[in-house]
């Protein structure tokens, strides 16, 4: 039976379109400059008072280890540099709500969190790429990566 007006969507086509759009954005946007931002009424403005359009990226940290992802792969400064080089000017660092709603996590260090989850390979990567956060309490490590 023919289905008129029905379009079959291809996941592969959608992926290629998304990749093409991301590639276009990466090639045609200048890196974001470091500026001090503030608000004027409902607008985000720069130091000159000109409106700024935010181009944000998500950086997940809300999952069980309660640490920003990727810190076991690269130094935090390199990750931040790549974000800026791709033209983003803000980062939405997701918040691990159970970090502040479960008292048992308040004194847990990054090392203890990763050991508790048996993430030994990731912990070794953090030691190599971001050694300063290994002994921090989780809340302090979150603050350091934000």
N, CA, C and O atoms as a GROMACS GRO file, in nm:
protein
  584
    1UNK      N    1   0.084  -0.117   0.000
    1UNK     CA    2   0.000   0.000   0.000
    1UNK      C    3   0.089   0.124   0.000
    1UNK      O    4   0.181   0.135   0.081
    2UNK      N    5   0.063   0.215  -0.088
    2UNK     CA    6   0.141   0.338  -0.099
    2UNK      C    7   0.103   0.434   0.012
    2UNK      O    8  -0.014   0.443   0.050
    3UNK      N    9   0.201   0.504   0.063
    3UNK     CA   10   0.175   0.604   0.165
    3UNK      C   11   0.208   0.740   0.107
    3UNK      O   12   0.325   0.775   0.090
    4UNK      N   13   0.106   0.815   0.075
    4UNK     CA   14   0.127   0.946   0.014
    4UNK      C   15   0.166   1.048   0.119
    4UNK      O   16   0.110   1.050   0.229
    5UNK      N   17   0.259   1.131   0.085
    5UNK     CA   18   0.298   1.241   0.172
    5UNK      C   19   0.385   1.198   0.290
    5UNK      O   20   0.421   1.281   0.373
    6UNK      N   21   0.420   1.074   0.297
    6UNK     CA   22   0.500   1.025   0.408
    6UNK      C   23   0.646   1.016   0.363
    6UNK      O   24   0.677   0.954   0.262
    7UNK      N   25   0.734   1.078   0.439
    7UNK     CA   26   0.875   1.080   0.404
    7UNK      C   27   0.950   0.992   0.502
    7UNK      O   28   0.935   1.005   0.624
    8UNK      N   29   1.030   0.904   0.450
    8UNK     CA   30   1.113   0.819   0.534
    8UNK      C   31   1.240   0.896   0.569
    8UNK      O   32   1.313   0.939   0.480
    9UNK      N   33   1.265   0.912   0.696
    9UNK     CA   34   1.381   0.989   0.740
    9UNK      C   35   1.498   0.896   0.765
    9UNK      O   36   1.485   0.792   0.830
   10UNK      N   37   1.609   0.934   0.714
   10UNK     CA   38   1.729   0.854   0.729
   10UNK      C   39   1.815   0.909   0.842
   10UNK      O   40   1.852   1.026   0.838
   11UNK      N   41   1.847   0.827   0.944
   11UNK     CA   42   1.936   0.874   1.050
   11UNK      C   43   2.073   0.914   0.996
   11UNK      O   44   2.136   1.007   1.048
   12UNK      N   45   2.118   0.846   0.893
   12UNK     CA   46   2.248   0.879   0.834
   12UNK      C   47   2.244   1.017   0.769
   12UNK      O   48   2.339   1.094   0.782
   13UNK      N   49   2.136   1.048   0.700
   13UNK     CA   50   2.121   1.179   0.638
   13UNK      C   51   2.118   1.288   0.745
   13UNK      O   52   2.182   1.392   0.730
   14UNK      N   53   2.045   1.264   0.852
   14UNK     CA   54   2.038   1.362   0.960
   14UNK      C   55   2.175   1.384   1.022
   14UNK      O   56   2.212   1.497   1.053
   15UNK      N   57   2.251   1.277   1.040
   15UNK     CA   58   2.385   1.289   1.097
   15UNK      C   59   2.476   1.370   1.005
   15UNK      O   60   2.552   1.455   1.051
   16UNK      N   61   2.468   1.344   0.873
   16UNK     CA   62   2.550   1.419   0.777
   16UNK      C   63   2.512   1.566   0.775
   16UNK      O   64   2.599   1.653   0.765
   17UNK      N   65   2.383   1.595   0.784
   17UNK     CA   66   2.340   1.735   0.786
   17UNK      C   67   2.391   1.805   0.912
   17UNK      O   68   2.439   1.918   0.904
   18UNK      N   69   2.382   1.738   1.026
   18UNK     CA   70   2.431   1.797   1.151
   18UNK      C   71   2.582   1.819   1.144
   18UNK      O   72   2.632   1.923   1.186
   19UNK      N   73   2.653   1.720   1.092
   19UNK     CA   74   2.798   1.732   1.078
   19UNK      C   75   2.835   1.846   0.983
   19UNK      O   76   2.927   1.924   1.010
   20UNK      N   77   2.763   1.856   0.872
   20UNK     CA   78   2.788   1.965   0.777
   20UNK      C   79   2.763   2.102   0.838
   20UNK      O   80   2.839   2.196   0.815
   21UNK      N   81   2.656   2.113   0.916
   21UNK     CA   82   2.626   2.240   0.982
   21UNK      C   83   2.734   2.275   1.083
   21UNK      O   84   2.779   2.390   1.088
   22UNK      N   85   2.777   2.177   1.162
   22UNK     CA   86   2.883   2.202   1.260
   22UNK      C   87   3.013   2.243   1.191
   22UNK      O   88   3.082   2.334   1.238
   23UNK      N   89   3.046   2.177   1.081
   23UNK     CA   90   3.166   2.210   1.005
   23UNK      C   91   3.158   2.352   0.950
   23UNK      O   92   3.255   2.427   0.956
   24UNK      N   93   3.042   2.388   0.896
   24UNK     CA   94   3.021   2.522   0.844
   24UNK      C   95   3.041   2.626   0.955
   24UNK      O   96   3.109   2.726   0.935
   25UNK      N   97   2.982   2.601   1.070
   25UNK     CA   98   2.994   2.694   1.182
   25UNK      C   99   3.140   2.707   1.227
   25UNK      O  100   3.186   2.817   1.257
   26UNK      N  101   3.211   2.596   1.230
   26UNK     CA  102   3.351   2.599   1.273
   26UNK      C  103   3.438   2.678   1.176
   26UNK      O  104   3.531   2.746   1.218
   27UNK      N  105   3.408   2.670   1.047
   27UNK     CA  106   3.489   2.738   0.947
   27UNK      C  107   3.456   2.886   0.930
   27UNK      O  108   3.542   2.965   0.892
   28UNK      N  109   3.332   2.924   0.959
   28UNK     CA  110   3.288   3.059   0.928
   28UNK      C  111   3.262   3.148   1.048
   28UNK      O  112   3.199   3.252   1.035
   29UNK      N  113   3.310   3.109   1.163
   29UNK     CA  114   3.294   3.192   1.281
   29UNK      C  115   3.431   3.218   1.341
   29UNK      O  116   3.511   3.126   1.360
   30UNK      N  117   3.458   3.343   1.372
   30UNK     CA  118   3.585   3.379   1.433
   30UNK      C  119   3.584   3.336   1.579
   30UNK      O  120   3.478   3.332   1.642
   31UNK      N  121   3.700   3.303   1.634
   31UNK     CA  122   3.706   3.266   1.775
   31UNK      C  123   3.654   3.379   1.862
   31UNK      O  124   3.671   3.497   1.831
   32UNK      N  125   3.591   3.341   1.971
   32UNK     CA  126   3.536   3.440   2.064
   32UNK      C  127   3.649   3.509   2.138
   32UNK      O  128   3.746   3.445   2.179
   33UNK      N  129   3.638   3.638   2.154
   33UNK     CA  130   3.737   3.715   2.228
   33UNK      C  131   3.700   3.716   2.376
   33UNK      O  132   3.582   3.711   2.411
   34UNK      N  133   3.799   3.722   2.462
   34UNK     CA  134   3.774   3.729   2.605
   34UNK      C  135   3.731   3.871   2.640
   34UNK      O  136   3.810   3.964   2.626
   35UNK      N  137   3.609   3.887   2.685
   35UNK     CA  138   3.558   4.018   2.726
   35UNK      C  139   3.480   4.002   2.855
   35UNK      O  140   3.433   3.894   2.889
   36UNK      N  141   3.468   4.112   2.926
   36UNK     CA  142   3.385   4.113   3.046
   36UNK      C  143   3.242   4.139   3.004
   36UNK      O  144   3.213   4.236   2.934
   37UNK      N  145   3.153   4.052   3.047
   37UNK     CA  146   3.012   4.066   3.013
   37UNK      C  147   2.932   4.107   3.135
   37UNK      O  148   2.970   4.077   3.249
   38UNK      N  149   2.822   4.174   3.110
   38UNK     CA  150   2.729   4.212   3.217
   38UNK      C  151   2.589   4.216   3.157
   38UNK      O  152   2.570   4.178   3.042
   39UNK      N  153   2.493   4.262   3.234
   39UNK     CA  154   2.357   4.272   3.182
   39UNK      C  155   2.310   4.416   3.185
   39UNK      O  156   2.349   4.494   3.272
   40UNK      N  157   2.227   4.449   3.090
   40UNK     CA  158   2.160   4.578   3.085
   40UNK      C  159   2.014   4.545   3.054
   40UNK      O  160   1.980   4.509   2.941
   41UNK      N  161   1.931   4.558   3.154
   41UNK     CA  162   1.792   4.517   3.141
   41UNK      C  163   1.789   4.368   3.111
   41UNK      O  164   1.838   4.288   3.192
   42UNK      N  165   1.734   4.329   2.999
   42UNK     CA  166   1.727   4.186   2.966
   42UNK      C  167   1.837   4.140   2.872
   42UNK      O  168   1.835   4.026   2.827
   43UNK      N  169   1.932   4.226   2.841
   43UNK     CA  170   2.036   4.194   2.743
   43UNK      C  171   2.170   4.165   2.808
   43UNK      O  172   2.203   4.221   2.913
   44UNK      N  173   2.246   4.077   2.747
   44UNK     CA  174   2.385   4.056   2.783
   44UNK      C  175   2.465   4.153   2.698
   44UNK      O  176   2.449   4.158   2.576
   45UNK      N  177   2.553   4.231   2.764
   45UNK     CA  178   2.629   4.334   2.692
   45UNK      C  179   2.777   4.321   2.724
   45UNK      O  180   2.817   4.264   2.826
   46UNK      N  181   2.860   4.375   2.632
   46UNK     CA  182   3.004   4.376   2.655
   46UNK      C  183   3.043   4.504   2.727
   46UNK      O  184   2.957   4.581   2.771
   47UNK      N  185   3.174   4.526   2.739
   47UNK     CA  186   3.224   4.643   2.812
   47UNK      C  187   3.179   4.775   2.751
   47UNK      O  188   3.166   4.875   2.822
   48UNK      N  189   3.155   4.777   2.620
   48UNK     CA  190   3.111   4.899   2.551
   48UNK      C  191   2.960   4.918   2.558
   48UNK      O  192   2.908   5.019   2.511
   49UNK      N  193   2.889   4.822   2.617
   49UNK     CA  194   2.744   4.830   2.624
   49UNK      C  195   2.673   4.772   2.504
   49UNK      O  196   2.550   4.780   2.494
   50UNK      N  197   2.748   4.712   2.412
   50UNK     CA  198   2.688   4.649   2.294
   50UNK      C  199   2.636   4.510   2.328
   50UNK      O  200   2.698   4.436   2.404
   51UNK      N  201   2.521   4.477   2.270
   51UNK     CA  202   2.461   4.345   2.294
   51UNK      C  203   2.552   4.235   2.240
   51UNK      O  204   2.615   4.249   2.135
   52UNK      N  205   2.557   4.126   2.314
   52UNK     CA  206   2.639   4.012   2.278
   52UNK      C  207   2.548   3.891   2.259
   52UNK      O  208   2.462   3.864   2.342
   53UNK      N  209   2.569   3.821   2.150
   53UNK     CA  210   2.494   3.698   2.127
   53UNK      C  211   2.576   3.583   2.183
   53UNK      O  212   2.691   3.563   2.144
   54UNK      N  213   2.516   3.507   2.273
   54UNK     CA  214   2.587   3.395   2.332
   54UNK      C  215   2.583   3.274   2.240
   54UNK      O  216   2.478   3.239   2.185
   55UNK      N  217   2.696   3.211   2.225
   55UNK     CA  218   2.707   3.085   2.151
   55UNK      C  219   2.762   2.984   2.251
   55UNK      O  220   2.882   2.980   2.278
   56UNK      N  221   2.673   2.903   2.305
   56UNK     CA  222   2.709   2.817   2.419
   56UNK      C  223   2.727   2.671   2.380
   56UNK      O  224   2.672   2.624   2.280
   57UNK      N  225   2.803   2.603   2.460
   57UNK     CA  226   2.826   2.460   2.446
   57UNK      C  227   2.803   2.396   2.583
   57UNK      O  228   2.834   2.457   2.686
   58UNK      N  229   2.749   2.276   2.585
   58UNK     CA  230   2.731   2.203   2.711
   58UNK      C  231   2.857   2.125   2.744
   58UNK      O  232   2.921   2.067   2.657
   59UNK      N  233   2.891   2.124   2.873
   59UNK     CA  234   3.002   2.042   2.921
   59UNK      C  235   2.947   1.960   3.036
   59UNK      O  236   2.928   2.013   3.145
   60UNK      N  237   2.920   1.832   3.013
   60UNK     CA  238   2.855   1.752   3.116
   60UNK      C  239   2.943   1.725   3.237
   60UNK      O  240   3.061   1.690   3.225
   61UNK      N  241   2.884   1.743   3.354
   61UNK     CA  242   2.951   1.706   3.480
   61UNK      C  243   2.848   1.652   3.578
   61UNK      O  244   2.878   1.637   3.697
   62UNK      N  245   2.730   1.622   3.530
   62UNK     CA  246   2.620   1.581   3.618
   62UNK      C  247   2.612   1.430   3.640
   62UNK      O  248   2.526   1.384   3.714
   63UNK      N  249   2.697   1.354   3.577
   63UNK     CA  250   2.689   1.209   3.587
   63UNK      C  251   2.756   1.159   3.715
   63UNK      O  252   2.810   1.239   3.792
   64UNK      N  253   2.754   1.030   3.739
   64UNK     CA  254   2.798   0.972   3.866
   64UNK      C  255   2.936   1.014   3.916
   64UNK      O  256   2.950   1.036   4.036
   65UNK      N  257   3.038   1.026   3.832
   65UNK     CA  258   3.168   1.067   3.888
   65UNK      C  259   3.166   1.210   3.944
   65UNK      O  260   3.251   1.246   4.025
   66UNK      N  261   3.070   1.291   3.901
   66UNK     CA  262   3.051   1.429   3.949
   66UNK      C  263   3.170   1.518   3.918
   66UNK      O  264   3.209   1.602   3.999
   67UNK      N  265   3.228   1.500   3.799
   67UNK     CA  266   3.340   1.581   3.753
   67UNK      C  267   3.319   1.607   3.605
   67UNK      O  268   3.267   1.522   3.533
   68UNK      N  269   3.361   1.724   3.560
   68UNK     CA  270   3.346   1.758   3.418
   68UNK      C  271   3.412   1.651   3.332
   68UNK      O  272   3.525   1.610   3.357
   69UNK      N  273   3.340   1.606   3.230
   69UNK     CA  274   3.390   1.498   3.145
   69UNK      C  275   3.509   1.546   3.060
   69UNK      O  276   3.518   1.663   3.024
   70UNK      N  277   3.597   1.453   3.030
   70UNK     CA  278   3.711   1.481   2.944
   70UNK      C  279   3.838   1.518   3.017
   70UNK      O  280   3.944   1.526   2.955
   71UNK      N  281   3.831   1.539   3.149
   71UNK     CA  282   3.950   1.580   3.223
   71UNK      C  283   4.052   1.466   3.234
   71UNK      O  284   4.167   1.490   3.270
   72UNK      N  285   4.009   1.345   3.205
   72UNK     CA  286   4.101   1.232   3.201
   72UNK      C  287   4.168   1.218   3.066
   72UNK      O  288   4.260   1.137   3.050
   73UNK      N  289   4.123   1.296   2.969
   73UNK     CA  290   4.178   1.288   2.833
   73UNK      C  291   4.270   1.405   2.798
   73UNK      O  292   4.370   1.388   2.728
   74UNK      N  293   4.235   1.526   2.849
   74UNK     CA  294   4.312   1.646   2.813
   74UNK      C  295   4.312   1.744   2.930
   74UNK      O  296   4.222   1.740   3.013
   75UNK      N  297   4.411   1.832   2.938
   75UNK     CA  298   4.412   1.936   3.041
   75UNK      C  299   4.293   2.032   3.023
   75UNK      O  300   4.249   2.058   2.912
   76UNK      N  301   4.243   2.082   3.135
   76UNK     CA  302   4.126   2.170   3.131
   76UNK      C  303   4.152   2.293   3.044
   76UNK      O  304   4.062   2.339   2.974
   77UNK      N  305   4.274   2.347   3.047
   77UNK     CA  306   4.307   2.463   2.964
   77UNK      C  307   4.299   2.434   2.816
   77UNK      O  308   4.257   2.520   2.738
   78UNK      N  309   4.339   2.314   2.776
   78UNK     CA  310   4.331   2.275   2.634
   78UNK      C  311   4.186   2.260   2.590
   78UNK      O  312   4.150   2.300   2.479
   79UNK      N  313   4.103   2.204   2.677
   79UNK     CA  314   3.961   2.189   2.645
   79UNK      C  315   3.897   2.327   2.631
   79UNK      O  316   3.824   2.352   2.535
   80UNK      N  317   3.925   2.416   2.725
   80UNK     CA  318   3.870   2.551   2.719
   80UNK      C  319   3.919   2.625   2.595
   80UNK      O  320   3.843   2.698   2.532
   81UNK      N  321   4.045   2.606   2.559
   81UNK     CA  322   4.099   2.669   2.439
   81UNK      C  323   4.029   2.622   2.312
   81UNK      O  324   4.002   2.701   2.222
   82UNK      N  325   4.000   2.492   2.305
   82UNK     CA  326   3.929   2.438   2.189
   82UNK      C  327   3.788   2.494   2.180
   82UNK      O  328   3.739   2.524   2.071
   83UNK      N  329   3.722   2.507   2.295
   83UNK     CA  330   3.586   2.562   2.297
   83UNK      C  331   3.587   2.703   2.239
   83UNK      O  332   3.503   2.737   2.156
   84UNK      N  333   3.681   2.785   2.284
   84UNK     CA  334   3.691   2.923   2.233
   84UNK      C  335   3.730   2.924   2.085
   84UNK      O  336   3.677   3.005   2.008
   85UNK      N  337   3.822   2.837   2.045
   85UNK     CA  338   3.866   2.833   1.906
   85UNK      C  339   3.753   2.794   1.811
   85UNK      O  340   3.755   2.832   1.694
   86UNK      N  341   3.656   2.719   1.860
   86UNK     CA  342   3.542   2.680   1.776
   86UNK      C  343   3.435   2.789   1.770
   86UNK      O  344   3.331   2.772   1.706
   87UNK      N  345   3.460   2.903   1.837
   87UNK     CA  346   3.368   3.015   1.827
   87UNK      C  347   3.266   3.025   1.939
   87UNK      O  348   3.181   3.113   1.936
   88UNK      N  349   3.273   2.936   2.036
   88UNK     CA  350   3.179   2.944   2.148
   88UNK      C  351   3.228   3.049   2.246
   88UNK      O  352   3.348   3.064   2.266
   89UNK      N  353   3.134   3.121   2.306
   89UNK     CA  354   3.173   3.222   2.404
   89UNK      C  355   3.111   3.198   2.541
   89UNK      O  356   3.120   3.284   2.629
   90UNK      N  357   3.048   3.084   2.560
   90UNK     CA  358   2.999   3.047   2.692
   90UNK      C  359   2.989   2.896   2.703
   90UNK      O  360   2.975   2.825   2.603
   91UNK      N  361   2.996   2.848   2.825
   91UNK     CA  362   2.988   2.705   2.854
   91UNK      C  363   2.881   2.683   2.959
   91UNK      O  364   2.880   2.750   3.063
   92UNK      N  365   2.792   2.589   2.931
   92UNK     CA  366   2.693   2.549   3.031
   92UNK      C  367   2.748   2.423   3.097
   92UNK      O  368   2.743   2.314   3.040
   93UNK      N  369   2.801   2.440   3.216
   93UNK     CA  370   2.857   2.328   3.291
   93UNK      C  371   2.743   2.266   3.370
   93UNK      O  372   2.694   2.326   3.466
   94UNK      N  373   2.702   2.147   3.331
   94UNK     CA  374   2.587   2.085   3.398
   94UNK      C  375   2.622   2.053   3.542
   94UNK      O  376   2.736   2.022   3.574
   95UNK      N  377   2.523   2.062   3.628
   95UNK     CA  378   2.541   2.054   3.772
   95UNK      C  379   2.500   1.918   3.825
   95UNK      O  380   2.388   1.873   3.798
   96UNK      N  381   2.588   1.850   3.901
   96UNK     CA  382   2.550   1.723   3.962
   96UNK      C  383   2.467   1.749   4.089
   96UNK      O  384   2.524   1.765   4.197
   97UNK      N  385   2.336   1.753   4.077
   97UNK     CA  386   2.251   1.791   4.190
   97UNK      C  387   2.271   1.701   4.311
   97UNK      O  388   2.262   1.748   4.425
   98UNK      N  389   2.298   1.574   4.289
   98UNK     CA  390   2.314   1.487   4.405
   98UNK      C  391   2.442   1.518   4.482
   98UNK      O  392   2.460   1.466   4.593
   99UNK      N  393   2.530   1.600   4.428
   99UNK     CA  394   2.649   1.642   4.500
   99UNK      C  395   2.611   1.727   4.621
   99UNK      O  396   2.679   1.721   4.724
  100UNK      N  397   2.506   1.804   4.610
  100UNK     CA  398   2.463   1.888   4.723
  100UNK      C  399   2.339   1.836   4.793
  100UNK      O  400   2.301   1.889   4.898
  101UNK      N  401   2.275   1.734   4.739
  101UNK     CA  402   2.155   1.680   4.804
  101UNK      C  403   2.184   1.552   4.882
  101UNK      O  404   2.098   1.505   4.956
  102UNK      N  405   2.303   1.496   4.867
  102UNK     CA  406   2.341   1.375   4.939
  102UNK      C  407   2.463   1.408   5.025
  102UNK      O  408   2.573   1.426   4.973
  103UNK      N  409   2.443   1.415   5.156
  103UNK     CA  410   2.549   1.457   5.248
  103UNK      C  411   2.672   1.366   5.244
  103UNK      O  412   2.781   1.410   5.278
  104UNK      N  413   2.656   1.241   5.202
  104UNK     CA  414   2.770   1.149   5.200
  104UNK      C  415   2.875   1.189   5.097
  104UNK      O  416   2.988   1.142   5.104
  105UNK      N  417   2.839   1.273   5.001
  105UNK     CA  418   2.934   1.316   4.898
  105UNK      C  419   3.013   1.442   4.938
  105UNK      O  420   3.108   1.479   4.868
  106UNK      N  421   2.976   1.506   5.048
  106UNK     CA  422   3.035   1.637   5.081
  106UNK      C  423   3.185   1.632   5.106
  106UNK      O  424   3.255   1.730   5.079
  107UNK      N  425   3.236   1.521   5.156
  107UNK     CA  426   3.379   1.514   5.183
  107UNK      C  427   3.453   1.423   5.085
  107UNK      O  428   3.572   1.397   5.102
  108UNK      N  429   3.384   1.374   4.984
  108UNK     CA  430   3.442   1.283   4.886
  108UNK      C  431   3.536   1.359   4.792
  108UNK      O  432   3.500   1.464   4.740
  109UNK      N  433   3.656   1.305   4.772
  109UNK     CA  434   3.749   1.366   4.678
  109UNK      C  435   3.726   1.307   4.538
  109UNK      O  436   3.656   1.208   4.522
  110UNK      N  437   3.787   1.371   4.439
  110UNK     CA  438   3.778   1.320   4.302
  110UNK      C  439   3.832   1.177   4.297
  110UNK      O  440   3.770   1.089   4.238
  111UNK      N  441   3.946   1.156   4.360
  111UNK     CA  442   4.006   1.022   4.360
  111UNK      C  443   3.910   0.919   4.421
  111UNK      O  444   3.892   0.811   4.365
  112UNK      N  445   3.850   0.952   4.535
  112UNK     CA  446   3.758   0.858   4.600
  112UNK      C  447   3.635   0.832   4.514
  112UNK      O  448   3.586   0.719   4.508
  113UNK      N  449   3.585   0.934   4.447
  113UNK     CA  450   3.468   0.918   4.361
  113UNK      C  451   3.498   0.821   4.247
  113UNK      O  452   3.417   0.733   4.217
  114UNK      N  453   3.612   0.838   4.183
  114UNK     CA  454   3.648   0.751   4.071
  114UNK      C  455   3.683   0.610   4.117
  114UNK      O  456   3.654   0.513   4.048
  115UNK      N  457   3.746   0.597   4.234
  115UNK     CA  458   3.775   0.465   4.288
  115UNK      C  459   3.646   0.392   4.324
  115UNK      O  460   3.633   0.272   4.300
  116UNK      N  461   3.552   0.463   4.382
  116UNK     CA  462   3.423   0.405   4.422
  116UNK      C  463   3.351   0.347   4.301
  116UNK      O  464   3.279   0.247   4.314
  117UNK      N  465   3.369   0.408   4.185
  117UNK     CA  466   3.304   0.362   4.062
  117UNK      C  467   3.394   0.270   3.979
  117UNK      O  468   3.357   0.229   3.868
  118UNK      N  469   3.511   0.237   4.032
  118UNK     CA  470   3.608   0.151   3.964
  118UNK      C  471   3.650   0.208   3.828
  118UNK      O  472   3.665   0.135   3.731
  119UNK      N  473   3.668   0.340   3.824
  119UNK     CA  474   3.710   0.409   3.701
  119UNK      C  475   3.860   0.435   3.707
  119UNK      O  476   3.905   0.550   3.698
  120UNK      N  477   3.937   0.329   3.721
  120UNK     CA  478   4.081   0.342   3.742
  120UNK      C  479   4.153   0.401   3.621
  120UNK      O  480   4.247   0.479   3.638
  121UNK      N  481   4.111   0.365   3.502
  121UNK     CA  482   4.175   0.419   3.381
  121UNK      C  483   4.149   0.570   3.369
  121UNK      O  484   4.240   0.647   3.335
  122UNK      N  485   4.027   0.611   3.396
  122UNK     CA  486   3.994   0.754   3.392
  122UNK      C  487   4.070   0.831   3.500
  122UNK      O  488   4.118   0.941   3.475
  123UNK      N  489   4.081   0.772   3.618
  123UNK     CA  490   4.155   0.836   3.727
  123UNK      C  491   4.302   0.853   3.689
  123UNK      O  492   4.362   0.956   3.719
  124UNK      N  493   4.360   0.753   3.625
  124UNK     CA  494   4.499   0.765   3.580
  124UNK      C  495   4.513   0.878   3.478
  124UNK      O  496   4.612   0.951   3.479
  125UNK      N  497   4.414   0.894   3.391
  125UNK     CA  498   4.415   1.003   3.294
  125UNK      C  499   4.405   1.139   3.360
  125UNK      O  500   4.471   1.234   3.318
  126UNK      N  501   4.322   1.148   3.463
  126UNK     CA  502   4.309   1.275   3.537
  126UNK      C  503   4.441   1.308   3.606
  126UNK      O  504   4.485   1.422   3.605
  127UNK      N  505   4.503   1.206   3.665
  127UNK     CA  506   4.634   1.228   3.729
  127UNK      C  507   4.737   1.281   3.628
  127UNK      O  508   4.819   1.366   3.662
  128UNK      N  509   4.732   1.232   3.506
  128UNK     CA  510   4.828   1.274   3.404
  128UNK      C  511   4.796   1.411   3.346
  128UNK      O  512   4.886   1.491   3.323
  129UNK      N  513   4.667   1.439   3.322
  129UNK     CA  514   4.628   1.562   3.251
  129UNK      C  515   4.585   1.676   3.342
  129UNK      O  516   4.602   1.793   3.305
  130UNK      N  517   4.531   1.646   3.458
  130UNK     CA  518   4.482   1.749   3.550
  130UNK      C  519   4.512   1.709   3.694
  130UNK      O  520   4.420   1.693   3.774
  131UNK      N  521   4.640   1.693   3.728
  131UNK     CA  522   4.676   1.642   3.860
  131UNK      C  523   4.627   1.729   3.976
  131UNK      O  524   4.610   1.679   4.087
  132UNK      N  525   4.606   1.856   3.952
  132UNK     CA  526   4.565   1.945   4.060
  132UNK      C  527   4.426   1.914   4.116
  132UNK      O  528   4.395   1.955   4.227
  133UNK      N  529   4.342   1.843   4.040
  133UNK     CA  530   4.206   1.817   4.089
  133UNK      C  531   4.191   1.683   4.160
  133UNK      O  532   4.088   1.660   4.224
  134UNK      N  533   4.289   1.595   4.151
  134UNK     CA  534   4.275   1.459   4.204
  134UNK      C  535   4.241   1.458   4.353
  134UNK      O  536   4.154   1.382   4.395
  135UNK      N  537   4.308   1.541   4.432
  135UNK     CA  538   4.286   1.540   4.577
  135UNK      C  539   4.183   1.642   4.624
  135UNK      O  540   4.160   1.655   4.744
  136UNK      N  541   4.121   1.713   4.532
  136UNK     CA  542   4.019   1.811   4.570
  136UNK      C  543   3.889   1.742   4.606
  136UNK      O  544   3.857   1.636   4.552
  137UNK      N  545   3.813   1.803   4.696
  137UNK     CA  546   3.677   1.757   4.720
  137UNK      C  547   3.599   1.782   4.592
  137UNK      O  548   3.631   1.873   4.516
  138UNK      N  549   3.498   1.701   4.568
  138UNK     CA  550   3.422   1.711   4.442
  138UNK      C  551   3.369   1.852   4.417
  138UNK      O  552   3.376   1.902   4.305
  139UNK      N  553   3.316   1.917   4.521
  139UNK     CA  554   3.260   2.052   4.502
  139UNK      C  555   3.370   2.150   4.463
  139UNK      O  556   3.347   2.240   4.382
  140UNK      N  557   3.490   2.134   4.519
  140UNK     CA  558   3.601   2.223   4.485
  140UNK      C  559   3.652   2.195   4.343
  140UNK      O  560   3.692   2.288   4.273
  141UNK      N  561   3.649   2.070   4.301
  141UNK     CA  562   3.688   2.036   4.164
  141UNK      C  563   3.588   2.093   4.065
  141UNK      O  564   3.626   2.140   3.957
  142UNK      N  565   3.460   2.091   4.101
  142UNK     CA  566   3.357   2.150   4.015
  142UNK      C  567   3.384   2.300   3.999
  142UNK      O  568   3.378   2.353   3.888
  143UNK      N  569   3.413   2.366   4.110
  143UNK     CA  570   3.442   2.510   4.105
  143UNK      C  571   3.567   2.538   4.021
  143UNK      O  572   3.572   2.638   3.948
  144UNK      N  573   3.667   2.452   4.031
  144UNK     CA  574   3.792   2.472   3.956
  144UNK      C  575   3.772   2.459   3.806
  144UNK      O  576   3.842   2.523   3.728
  145UNK      N  577   3.676   2.375   3.765
  145UNK     CA  578   3.656   2.356   3.621
  145UNK      C  579   3.555   2.455   3.564
  145UNK      O  580   3.535   2.458   3.442
  146UNK      N  581   3.493   2.535   3.647
  146UNK     CA  582   3.394   2.630   3.596
  146UNK      C  583   3.452   2.767   3.575
  146UNK      O  584   3.382   2.859   3.532
   0.00000   0.00000   0.00000
